[in-house]
Amino acid sequence: MKLTFDVPEEMAEKIAENIKVALEEYKKKQEDDHYYYISDCNIEEEEFDDDEYDHRLQSIGNMFKTKEEAEFKLEQLKVLHELEELADDDQEWDGYNHHFTIDYLHRENKVSASYWITDQYCQFYFKSYDSAIAAINKIGENRLKKYYFCIQEE
């Protein structure tokens, strides 16, 4: 036996619209239930289950909404590791020794090297101007701009 109901037209339209919105929200939720993460230098996709594994990835910042975000972070980690390997400054911060850094000059849109004697403000230091420039050349100015300084080129 089939049941039929008489529903006013405006109410039927409202019900149809509510069903459409509910379906769109369901589709979006399904998309939001997936994330990307870095595993063994590869980008992996995973379904969000709200379990311990998901929470561990989330707690260390290894959960990304898009594959592009995960790829950016992977390349950024590579650049940071290269800088760490190339940094060679083990001098005392005594107010006399120069500690060279890699800087981004906004006015010139250029990566360069400068030195500090008393102000310690970054992660990577070099013993000389030449070793800082060698690091820039090895890593590449464009990679440093994009992944170390997070400069969006147009």
N, CA, C and O of each residue as an XYZ file, in Angstrom:
616
protein
N       0.843     -1.169      0.000
C       0.000      0.000      0.000
C       0.894      1.239      0.000
O       1.826      1.333      0.798
N       0.619      2.168     -0.872
C       1.380      3.391     -1.010
C       0.618      4.530     -0.353
O      -0.570      4.736     -0.600
N       1.342      5.269      0.497
C       0.711      6.405      1.164
C       0.968      7.659      0.340
O       2.066      7.845     -0.184
N       0.005      8.481      0.227
C       0.161      9.759     -0.454
C      -0.329     10.859      0.476
O      -1.243     10.675      1.281
N       0.304     11.984      0.332
C      -0.065     13.120      1.162
C      -0.261     14.329      0.271
O       0.429     14.497     -0.735
N      -1.168     15.131      0.637
C      -1.326     16.411     -0.031
C      -0.493     17.424      0.729
O      -0.742     17.701      1.903
N       0.499     17.972      0.042
C       1.386     18.953      0.664
C       1.283     20.227     -0.161
O       1.396     20.190     -1.386
N       1.070     21.348      0.507
C       1.033     22.607     -0.235
C       2.342     22.806     -1.021
O       3.418     22.414     -0.569
N       2.225     23.414     -2.185
C       3.376     23.568     -3.079
C       4.554     24.283     -2.419
O       5.700     23.867     -2.588
N       4.285     25.352     -1.670
C       5.397     26.083     -1.023
C       6.088     25.219      0.023
O       7.301     25.327      0.206
N       5.342     24.369      0.706
C       5.938     23.475      1.688
C       6.783     22.402      0.976
O       7.860     22.047      1.457
N       6.312     21.898     -0.136
C       7.060     20.905     -0.911
C       8.380     21.490     -1.393
O       9.413     20.821     -1.374
N       8.335     22.745     -1.826
C       9.570     23.417     -2.268
C      10.548     23.562     -1.107
O      11.750     23.360     -1.277
N      10.038     23.911      0.065
C      10.887     24.065      1.247
C      11.502     22.716      1.647
O      12.677     22.653      2.011
N      10.717     21.653      1.581
C      11.230     20.316      1.906
C      12.319     19.926      0.902
O      13.366     19.406      1.288
N      12.073     20.177     -0.369
C      13.064     19.858     -1.408
C      14.352     20.642     -1.181
O      15.447     20.099     -1.332
N      14.224     21.916     -0.820
C      15.402     22.746     -0.550
C      16.163     22.218      0.665
O      17.392     22.154      0.636
N      15.456     21.837      1.734
C      16.102     21.282      2.929
C      16.851     19.988      2.608
O      17.951     19.752      3.109
N      16.237     19.158      1.767
C      16.906     17.914      1.368
C      18.169     18.229      0.571
O      19.205     17.596      0.774
N      18.087     19.199     -0.330
C      19.255     19.599     -1.134
C      20.385     20.103     -0.229
O      21.537     19.708     -0.408
N      20.069     20.963      0.734
C      21.068     21.492      1.676
C      21.677     20.362      2.501
O      22.889     20.323      2.712
N      20.831     19.442      2.968
C      21.326     18.316      3.770
C      22.286     17.451      2.961
O      23.302     16.994      3.485
N      21.970     17.224      1.683
C      22.863     16.425      0.826
C      24.191     17.137      0.585
O      25.242     16.495      0.593
N      24.159     18.444      0.374
C      25.387     19.220      0.188
C      26.255     19.175      1.444
O      27.473     19.013      1.358
N      25.625     19.318      2.605
C      26.366     19.250      3.865
C      26.979     17.865      4.061
O      28.106     17.740      4.539
N      26.236     16.836      3.691
C      26.739     15.467      3.805
C      27.958     15.273      2.901
O      28.955     14.686      3.323
N      27.881     15.771      1.643
C      29.019     15.663      0.721
C      30.235     16.396      1.287
O      31.350     15.875      1.259
N      30.010     17.612      1.803
C      31.118     18.397      2.364
C      31.727     17.678      3.563
O      32.949     17.646      3.707
N      30.903     17.110      4.410
C      31.411     16.388      5.573
C      32.268     15.211      5.129
O      33.305     14.931      5.731
N      31.833     14.517      4.072
C      32.620     13.388      3.564
C      33.986     13.871      3.087
O      34.995     13.205      3.317
N      34.023     15.035      2.418
C      35.290     15.602      1.968
C      36.144     16.003      3.164
O      37.354     15.775      3.165
N      35.520     16.603      4.189
C      36.248     17.054      5.370
C      36.758     15.885      6.210
O      37.644     16.066      7.044
N      36.218     14.710      6.004
C      36.633     13.544      6.777
C      37.958     12.964      6.289
O      38.456     11.992      6.858
N      38.531     13.551      5.243
C      39.818     13.092      4.735
C      40.876     14.161      5.000
O      40.579     15.355      5.040
N      42.096     13.712      5.178
C      43.206     14.634      5.356
C      44.445     14.017      4.726
O      44.457     12.846      4.347
N      45.486     14.833      4.625
C      46.757     14.393      4.072
C      47.814     14.540      5.157
O      47.714     15.400      6.033
N      48.824     13.687      5.081
C      49.927     13.759      6.031
C      51.202     13.276      5.362
O      51.162     12.648      4.304
N      52.328     13.573      5.988
C      53.641     13.193      5.466
C      54.057     11.889      6.136
O      54.060     11.773      7.362
N      54.407     10.914      5.303
C      54.863      9.617      5.800
C      56.015      9.149      4.928
O      55.849      8.988      3.718
N      57.167      8.929      5.518
C      58.339      8.445      4.766
C      58.613      9.295      3.531
O      58.875      8.760      2.454
N      58.555     10.609      3.680
C      58.803     11.565      2.599
C      57.801     11.453      1.456
O      58.080     11.894      0.341
N      56.656     10.876      1.719
C      55.563     10.799      0.752
C      54.324     11.437      1.367
O      54.206     11.556      2.587
N      53.408     11.841      0.500
C      52.137     12.391      0.957
C      51.103     11.267      0.913
O      50.911     10.619     -0.116
N      50.453     11.053      2.035
C      49.437     10.006      2.144
C      48.089     10.645      2.448
O      48.019     11.713      3.054
N      47.032      9.984      2.024
C      45.670     10.433      2.329
C      45.063      9.459      3.331
O      45.274      8.249      3.248
N      44.313     10.000      4.271
C      43.734      9.169      5.333
C      42.331      9.678      5.642
O      42.028     10.858      5.465
N      41.497      8.784      6.099
C      40.170      9.167      6.561
C      40.265      9.539      8.035
O      40.918      8.844      8.814
N      39.622     10.623      8.412
C      39.642     11.066      9.804
C      38.672     10.206     10.609
O      37.462     10.232     10.389
N      39.233      9.445     11.546
C      38.421      8.558     12.386
C      38.304      9.054     13.816
O      37.636      8.435     14.645
N      38.962     10.185     14.104
C      38.957     10.736     15.458
C      39.573      9.743     16.456
O      39.150      9.656     17.608
N      40.582      8.999     15.982
C      41.226      8.014     16.850
C      42.598      8.524     17.306
O      42.993      9.645     16.985
N      43.301      7.699     18.045
C      44.600      8.099     18.606
C      45.605      8.460     17.508
O      46.365      9.418     17.648
N      45.607      7.696     16.426
C      46.529      7.972     15.324
C      46.268      9.354     14.729
O      47.205     10.118     14.497
N      45.005      9.674     14.483
C      44.651     10.997     13.963
C      45.101     12.090     14.924
O      45.633     13.116     14.499
N      44.890     11.872     16.207
C      45.244     12.891     17.202
C      46.756     13.072     17.316
O      47.228     14.184     17.552
N      47.518     11.993     17.151
C      48.982     12.118     17.191
C      49.477     12.931     16.001
O      50.327     13.806     16.162
N      48.957     12.654     14.814
C      49.350     13.432     13.636
C      48.976     14.900     13.818
O      49.755     15.796     13.493
N      47.792     15.129     14.334
C      47.308     16.490     14.553
C      48.176     17.222     15.570
O      48.452     18.410     15.406
N      48.606     16.526     16.614
C      49.359     17.168     17.700
C      50.746     17.644     17.268
O      51.317     18.531     17.902
N      51.294     17.061     16.194
C      52.608     17.514     15.718
C      52.506     18.333     14.434
O      53.520     18.630     13.802
N      51.288     18.697     14.053
C      51.092     19.535     12.869
C      51.258     18.779     11.566
O      51.583     19.382     10.544
N      51.043     17.478     11.580
C      51.205     16.668     10.373
C      49.846     16.221      9.845
O      49.648     15.051      9.520
N      48.917     17.166      9.763
C      47.588     16.893      9.224
C      47.200     18.103      8.384
O      47.163     19.230      8.877
N      46.912     17.855      7.111
C      46.656     18.945      6.176
C      45.350     18.714      5.428
O      45.006     17.579      5.101
N      44.626     19.795      5.159
C      43.342     19.692      4.466
C      43.512     19.323      2.995
O      42.675     18.626      2.422
N      44.600     19.796      2.389
C      44.807     19.527      0.968
C      46.169     18.886      0.738
O      47.082     19.006      1.555
N      46.280     18.213     -0.382
C      47.551     17.598     -0.772
C      48.612     18.675     -1.001
O      49.786     18.470     -0.695
N      48.195     19.822     -1.541
C      49.121     20.923     -1.810
C      49.743     21.454     -0.521
O      50.936     21.755     -0.484
N      48.936     21.571      0.539
C      49.465     22.022      1.836
C      50.507     21.039      2.362
O      51.543     21.449      2.886
N      50.236     19.755      2.225
C      51.178     18.729      2.690
C      52.460     18.756      1.863
O      53.551     18.601      2.412
N      52.344     18.948      0.561
C      53.529     19.021     -0.313
C      54.382     20.231      0.043
O      55.610     20.146      0.056
N      53.730     21.362      0.334
C      54.461     22.565      0.733
C      55.247     22.293      2.022
O      56.429     22.624      2.109
N      54.596     21.696      3.013
C      55.245     21.433      4.296
C      56.416     20.473      4.125
O      57.456     20.655      4.758
N      56.267     19.461      3.288
C      57.348     18.507      3.043
C      58.563     19.215      2.458
O      59.688     18.980      2.899
N      58.350     20.070      1.482
C      59.463     20.804      0.875
C      60.062     21.791      1.872
O      61.276     21.995      1.884
N      59.232     22.399      2.700
C      59.717     23.321      3.723
C      60.621     22.588      4.722
O      61.660     23.115      5.120
N      60.234     21.400      5.117
C      61.062     20.606      6.031
C      62.400     20.247      5.396
O      63.424     20.221      6.080
N      62.399     19.972      4.106
C      63.653     19.674      3.398
C      64.584     20.882      3.427
O      65.781     20.742      3.682
N      64.031     22.076      3.162
C      64.845     23.298      3.165
C      65.400     23.564      4.565
O      66.572     23.911      4.709
N      64.578     23.406      5.583
C      65.054     23.614      6.958
C      66.167     22.629      7.310
O      67.134     22.993      7.980
N      66.031     21.404      6.866
C      67.081     20.413      7.132
C      68.374     20.785      6.403
O      69.460     20.658      6.967
N      68.265     21.236      5.173
C      69.456     21.663      4.425
C      70.145     22.828      5.136
O      71.371     22.851      5.248
N      69.357     23.793      5.616
C      69.940     24.918      6.354
C      70.645     24.438      7.616
O      71.740     24.899      7.936
N      70.024     23.524      8.320
C      70.620     22.979      9.540
C      71.949     22.293      9.237
O      72.910     22.426      9.995
N      71.997     21.567      8.137
C      73.227     20.873      7.748
C      74.321     21.851      7.331
O      75.500     21.594      7.575
N      73.952     22.955      6.713
C      74.931     23.915      6.206
C      75.374     24.936      7.258
O      76.468     25.490      7.148
N      74.556     25.189      8.259
C      74.904     26.158      9.310
C      76.168     25.679     10.015
O      76.269     24.515     10.403
N      77.129     26.581     10.176
C      78.430     26.163     10.725
C      78.940     27.064     11.848
O      80.125     27.037     12.177
N      78.059     27.852     12.428
C      78.499     28.789     13.456
C      78.450     28.148     14.838
O      77.384     27.780     15.332
N      79.622     28.024     15.452
C      79.693     27.513     16.823
C      80.420     28.506     17.734
O      80.922     28.147     18.799
N      80.463     29.770     17.282
C      81.181     30.802     18.028
C      80.350     31.299     19.216
O      79.121     31.222     19.213
N      81.038     31.799     20.205
C      80.382     32.359     21.393
C      79.657     33.658     21.031
O      80.081     34.414     20.157
N      78.549     33.883     21.738
C      77.832     35.148     21.616
C      78.404     36.083     22.690
O      77.813     36.277     23.753
N      79.564     36.649     22.377
C      80.286     37.441     23.368
C      80.341     38.932     23.035
O      81.019     39.697     23.721
N      79.634     39.342     21.989
C      79.649     40.744     21.595
C      80.789     41.089     20.648
O      80.924     42.247     20.254
N      81.615     40.110     20.271
C      82.743     40.350     19.370
C      82.649     39.542     18.081
O      83.007     40.026     17.007
N      82.173     38.323     18.195
C      82.105     37.451     17.017
C      80.920     37.813     16.133
O      79.827     38.114     16.613
N      81.168     37.775     14.840
C      80.093     37.977     13.876
C      79.379     36.644     13.663
O      80.016     35.599     13.535
N      78.062     36.697     13.627
C      77.232     35.527     13.372
C      76.375     35.871     12.155
O      75.486     36.719     12.232
N      76.649     35.212     11.041
C      75.985     35.548      9.787
C      74.671     34.789      9.641
O      74.558     33.624     10.021
N      73.688     35.477      9.083
C      72.366     34.899      8.870
C      71.960     35.071      7.408
O      72.557     35.847      6.662
N      70.944     34.337      7.033
C      70.335     34.512      5.711
C      69.077     35.342      5.922
O      68.225     34.997      6.742
N      68.968     36.434      5.181
C      67.869     37.376      5.333
C      67.138     37.568      4.013
O      67.683     37.318      2.938
N      65.897     38.016      4.116
C      65.142     38.394      2.927
C      64.987     39.905      2.925
O      64.463     40.482      3.878
N      65.443     40.550      1.851
C      65.349     42.001      1.710
C      64.088     42.323      0.906
O      64.062     42.134     -0.310
N      63.063     42.799      1.569
C      61.773     43.031      0.921
C      61.850     44.084     -0.183
O      61.263     43.896     -1.248
N      62.545     45.160      0.044
C      62.610     46.236     -0.952
C      63.233     45.762     -2.255
O      62.859     46.204     -3.342
N      64.204     44.843     -2.120
C      64.914     44.361     -3.310
C      64.407     43.009     -3.789
O      64.854     42.515     -4.825
N      63.476     42.400     -3.047
C      62.960     41.070     -3.369
C      64.122     40.098     -3.584
O      64.220     39.433     -4.615
N      64.995     40.039     -2.582
C      66.232     39.277     -2.741
C      66.637     38.643     -1.414
O      66.384     39.190     -0.340
N      67.267     37.484     -1.514
C      67.821     36.811     -0.346
C      69.287     37.222     -0.239
O      70.008     37.250     -1.236
N      69.716     37.540      0.976
C      71.075     38.013      1.178
C      71.598     37.503      2.522
O      70.923     36.749      3.223
N      72.802     37.928      2.859
C      73.403     37.560      4.148
C      73.765     38.825      4.909
O      74.171     39.825      4.316
N      73.617     38.774      6.210
C      74.041     39.874      7.072
C      74.569     39.274      8.364
O      74.529     38.058      8.556
N      75.062     40.130      9.247
C      75.615     39.576     10.481
C      75.054     40.273     11.702
O      74.541     41.390     11.643
N      75.175     39.556     12.822
C      74.776     40.058     14.130
C      75.912     39.780     15.104
O      76.640     38.798     14.962
N      76.053     40.640     16.076
C      77.077     40.437     17.099
C      76.426     40.123     18.439
O      76.883     39.245     19.170
N      75.358     40.845     18.756
C      74.748     40.662     20.084
C      73.301     40.175     20.035
O      72.805     39.634     21.024
N      72.622     40.352     18.918
C      71.203     39.983     18.842
C      71.036     38.613     18.194
O      71.350     38.424     17.018
N      70.547     37.680     18.964
C      70.314     36.332     18.453
C      68.830     36.198     18.162
O      68.008     36.281     19.075
N      68.476     35.988     16.882
C      67.058     36.014     16.563
C      66.592     34.912     15.613
O      65.391     34.794     15.373
N      67.475     34.123     15.079
C      67.003     33.099     14.151
C      67.608     31.740     14.492
O      68.305     31.589     15.496
N      67.340     30.789     13.668
C      67.691     29.414     13.945
C      69.057     29.014     13.392
O      69.733     28.164     13.971
N      69.464     29.612     12.288
C      70.662     29.165     11.582
C      71.667     30.301     11.450
O      71.336     31.392     10.987
N      72.910     30.021     11.870
C      73.981     31.006     11.798
C      75.180     30.411     11.086
O      75.400     29.200     11.096
N      75.951     31.297     10.467
C      77.130     30.900      9.710
C      78.338     31.680     10.200
O      78.207     32.821     10.642
N      79.529     31.060     10.121
C      80.747     31.703     10.620
C      81.188     32.871      9.756
O      81.837     33.797     10.241
N      80.838     32.830      8.479
C      81.311     33.877      7.577
C      80.235     34.242      6.565
O      79.276     33.504      6.342
N      80.431     35.398      5.968
C      79.551     35.855      4.899
C      79.579     34.847      3.759
O      78.541     34.508      3.189
N      80.786     34.368      3.431
C      80.939     33.427      2.317
C      80.184     32.115      2.559
O      79.597     31.564      1.628
N      80.194     31.612      3.790
C      79.475     30.358      4.038
C      77.959     30.571      3.991
O      77.222     29.665      3.601
N      77.489     31.756      4.385
C      76.057     32.066      4.274
C      75.654     32.165      2.804
O      74.610     31.642      2.414
N      76.463     32.822      1.994
C      76.194     32.943      0.555
C      76.256     31.567     -0.110
O      75.453     31.275     -0.995
N      77.196     30.723      0.305
C      77.289     29.368     -0.252
C      76.009     28.582      0.046
O      75.540     27.821     -0.800
N      75.446     28.761      1.238
C      74.191     28.093      1.598
C      73.048     28.597      0.715
O      72.229     27.806      0.248
N      72.993     29.898      0.488
C      71.963     30.470     -0.394
C      72.085     29.858     -1.786
O      71.088     29.453     -2.383
N      73.301     29.793     -2.292
C      73.515     29.249     -3.639
C      73.173     27.766     -3.720
O      72.609     27.308     -4.714
N      73.510     27.022     -2.684
C      73.240     25.583     -2.708
C      71.741     25.292     -2.623
O      71.226     24.460     -3.370
N      71.058     25.959     -1.736
C      69.621     25.716     -1.556
C      68.819     26.375     -2.672
O      67.823     25.824     -3.140
N      69.248     27.530     -3.086
C      68.555     28.269     -4.146
C      67.699     29.391     -3.577
O      66.924     29.199     -2.640
N      67.861     30.558     -4.169
C      67.144     31.733     -3.680
C      65.624     31.553     -3.752
O      64.915     31.937     -2.822
N      65.124     30.981     -4.832
C      63.673     30.808     -4.967
C      63.120     29.841     -3.929
O      62.043     30.077     -3.381
N      63.842     28.751     -3.649
C      63.379     27.808     -2.627
C      63.403     28.465     -1.250
O      62.487     28.256     -0.454
N      64.432     29.252     -0.958
C      64.504     29.955      0.328
C      63.347     30.956      0.458
O      62.707     31.038      1.506
N      63.089     31.703     -0.599
C      61.979     32.668     -0.564
C      60.666     31.957     -0.256
O      59.906     32.375      0.617
N      60.415     30.873     -0.991
C      59.124     30.207     -0.886
C      58.967     29.431      0.410
O      57.936     29.543      1.074
N      59.991     28.630      0.790
C      59.814     27.685      1.891
C      60.419     28.132      3.222
O      60.002     27.642      4.272
N      61.386     29.042      3.207
C      61.967     29.519      4.467
C      61.332     30.837      4.882
O      60.980     31.030      6.046
N      61.188     31.746      3.915
C      60.605     33.054      4.231
C      59.102     33.128      3.917
O      58.438     34.108      4.255
N      58.581     32.091      3.274
C      57.153     32.008      2.910
C      56.684     33.218      2.112
O      55.624     33.786      2.375
N      57.499     33.598      1.134
C      57.177     34.694      0.224
C      56.387     34.113     -0.938
O      56.846     33.190     -1.611
N      55.205     34.656     -1.168
C      54.363     34.210     -2.291
C      54.746     35.007     -3.509
O      54.485     36.208     -3.574
N      55.368     34.354     -4.484
C      55.717     35.028     -5.747
C      54.456     35.182     -6.576
O      53.557     34.343     -6.515
N      54.393     36.250     -7.345
C      53.227     36.491     -8.199
C      53.497     36.035     -9.597
O      52.631     36.156    -10.464
